[in-house]
Amino acid sequence: MCDAGRIRHHLKHNLWRSDSTIVFAGYQAVGTLGRNLLDGAKDVRLFGEEIHVSAKICRIDGISGHADREGLLRWITSLTKKPKKVFIVHGEDLTADLFASTLRSRLGLDAEAPYSGSVFDIAKGRWEIRAQPHRVEKLESKASSRANTVFGRLVAAGQRLVAVIKQNEGVANKDLAKFADQINALCDKWQR
């Protein structure tokens, strides 16, 4: 996530160079330096210095130390004793919510994607604290603010979709399957 360790030194000495390329492999959490760079930050602060970003910033999707959706589904279905409760605690909120929904609908598991700060007492089998979502603002440069506004609309649409999905829990399986097919077709069209 570029928030600690020697990567910060590498970034300090290379972000300002227009002949450098910084390649991210895998997920960068919202609010981290890595995510801010991927989101187009033009200036960042490292070791008390303002660094102008002149390097090319790019990402390689699909390379991660974590299993993908299908790998996780294969893993959990291979368990002989199914878990009583599953918590999805990694990745973007929308992705985590959708994966928890998949575990509920496809496998019948009690799955949730709690927000940071939630506390579940495993011994008692109940929530002690159920945190509410809070938006982490990303750093924006003036040049990228217009593009980010449009992207923000897309993110808001995705959050609305998650809310609609949650409202449909318990609807007839035939209708849920049709809804899932429509969403997957849309994802197939736009996945890059």
Sequence and secondary structure as in RCSB ss.txt:
>XXXX:A:sequence
MCDAGRIRHHLKHNLWRSDSTIVFAGYQAVGTLGRNLLDGAKDVRLFGEEIHVSAKICRIDGISGHADREGLLRW
ITSLTKKPKKVFIVHGEDLTADLFASTLRSRLGLDAEAPYSGSVFDIAKGRWEIRAQPHRVEKLESKASSRANTV
FGRLVAAGQRLVAVIKQNEGVANKDLAKFADQINALCDKWQR
>XXXX:A:secstr
  SSSTHHHHHHHHTT TT EEEEES   TTSHHHHHHTT SEEEETTEEEE  SEEEEETT  SS  HHHHHHH
HHT SS  S EE  SS HHHHHHHHHHHHHHH   EE   TT EEETTTTEEEE            HHHHHHHHH
HHHHHHHHHHHHHHHHHTTTS HHHHHHHHHHHHHHHHHH  
